Amino acid sequence: MTGYGKAEQIYLTKRIVVEVKTLNSKQLDLSVKLPQEIRSQELEYRNMVAATLQRGKVDVMVSITDTNVEQNTHIEKEVIASYLKQVKEISEEYNIPQSADLAMLLFKMPGIFVTPEQQYDENFFEKIKETLQSALDMTDDFRKKEGEILKQDLIKRKDLIVQYLNEVGPYENNRHENIKNKLIKNLTELTQSGKYDENRFEQELIFYLEKLDITEEKVRLAKHCAYYEETIDEEGAGKKLGFIAQEMGREINTLGSKANDADIQRLVVKMKDELEKIKEQLFNIL
């Protein structure tokens, strides 16, 4: 599930910024980018992310900058002076004209720019953890809001399946009579006299209609839909809802194969369409 959170705070002269981005994934796929000086704390940060977000493709970026410009990277004047002296000596010794771009040449030499070594205490590491947790909480809230929208969509799809299921009733009432009339017509056309054993015909018709009866499928599908809505608010309901959706699919497929009616088949197709949308959305929840 997508999510985003960003938090920052200043501790002494340090600005700590933590940014968290998430995309949907069945497992926790975590990438943590840290400044070199705090990499020793990476495992602890990873555990914090796993405890809060649990799953998803998660990118965590931590940056630390110094608000005191004197503590930022500075130029080593003594090193430049040494390079300049050597360049002049070489130019004079070998009669090499000094370049007009001497300054540019010197600034490309190694050791000119130096970043002072940072010293961090336990309080500073605690501030990083606080900032990280704030960003994680913001991301989790973002995902919960998106989850609520997703929940309403899942309920809407289920309600549509129930609606289509209820619409099967009127067509089912006419289905038995249509099947009976169709069989009588075909039987009359196959016999020369148009006469047949009505008792035997009624027995065969009852057996045939029992094979095509969809009452059990309708009842089971309605129960699955009710159980689906009961389950949707449970903690970590994703897998369970997936299993329920599979059972719903079995009943819809059986209903379609036994319907033997174009209008009911049309409703079955609509139910399958909504069920597929439910299955796609279930990949986005725990």
PyMOL commands that set and color helices and strands:
alter all, ss='L'
color gray80, all
select helices_A, chain A and resi 36-53+69-71+77-93+102-107+122-190+198-212+215-231+238-259+262-282
alter helices_A, ss='H'
color red, helices_A
select strands_A, chain A and resi 3-11+14-23+28-33+56-66+74-75+113-114
alter strands_A, ss='S'
color yellow, strands_A
deselect
rebuild
show_as cartoon
